[in-house]
């Protein structure tokens, strides 16, 4: 599914990340590599949107090389329905590291569920990358 937009999300749809912009004016710009998210939180939001639209290529591209899997399959049976950012530490314009605690809501095989995670991010060469889930 690499690079495709298989879900019913268009550039005029509300962006899945929840910031209130259209997908075309928000996370699509990062997915198409037009812009790079300026903070760890914005990267995390763009990664959530990538799951929502099925963009495995973007997810791999924004995953730190030290922890990135060789491949990633985006599950067509999962529909990501909402995102709550619960808190952040660091991850700003002047930081090199940051964490974002979030709750992602989804439906898998018709059943609602959620993922609660405190993700760690690092910035190298001016770009943020997802490192892993903090324990």
N, C-alpha and C positions, 0 to 999 in steps of 0.2 A: 503494500500500500504506500510505499515510499513517495512522499511529495504530493500525493493525491489529496483531494478534498471530497471524500466519499459521503460525508454526512450532509444533511439538509441545512448546511450553514453557508450562506453566501456573503459576499462583501458588504451587503446592506443589512444583514442579520445582526442582532445584538451580539457583541463579543461574548463568548463563553466565560471570559475571565472575570466578568462582573463589574468592570469599571464604567459601564454606561455608554460606551462608544460603540459604533458599528465595528464589526469584525474587520472590515477593510481599512478603517482608520485606526485600528488598535493592533491586535496581535498578528494580523495577516502581514503587516509590514515587517515584523521580526521573522515570521515564518518564511517569507520570501527573501530574507537577508537584505532588506532595504535599510533597516535600522537594527541596532543592537540594544537590548534593554539596558537602561542606565543603572538600575538597582537590582539587588537580589530578588526583591519582591516582584518587580516587573518581569524578571526572567521566570520566576516560579509561575506567575499568572500566564505568561505566554506558553509555558510548558503544559499547564492545565488545558489551555485552549488547543494545543497541539494534540493532546489526547482526545479532546472533544471532536476535532475534525479528522483525526486519524493520520496525523503527519509524523510518522515514525522517523523520517529523515531529520526533521528539526529536533526531535527529542535526542537522537544520537549526536547530532552536531553540537548541542548545548550541554552534553554530558561530559564531565572531565575525563580526559584520556586514561587516568589512573584507575577509574572505577567503571568506565563505560563498557557495556557488553558488546560483543561482536555484532550481534543482530538484535532487533527488537520487533516483535509482532504486536500490532495494536489489535486488541480483541474486538471484533465486530459485534459480539454479543453484549458489549458494555456500552451504555450511553451515559456520558458524564453530564450531570444536570445542574450542578451548582458548586460554588467555591466560597468558602469563608476564610479570610486571613485572620488568624487569631492573635498573632504577634510577630514582631521581628526583633532581631538584635544585629547591630552592624548592618552590613549590606548596602550602605549608602554610597554616594558619589566619591567619598574620600576613603572608603574602606577597601580592604583586600579580602575580607571574609565576612560572612553573614549567615544568619539562620532565619528561616521563615516557618512559623508554625501555622498549619492550615488544616481545614477539614474539607475534603472533596466529597461531594455527593454524587452517587451514580446509581444506575439501575443495571443489574446483571441478570440475564435470563428472566426478566420480568419482576425481579425482587429488588427493592430499594436497599442501598447499603451506603457506607461511608468509609473513607480512608482518613485517618488522623495521623499527621506526620509532622515532625520538626526537621525540615530539610536543611542541609548545609551546602553553602555555595562559596566559591572562591573566584576572585577576579585575577586574570592573567592577561597581559598584553591589552588591557583596557576592556576586556570582555568577561562577563560573568558566566560561570559554568556550574551546573549542578554537580555536587560531589557525592553526597549520600544522605541517608536518613540518620540523624543524630540519635544516639541511644541514651 
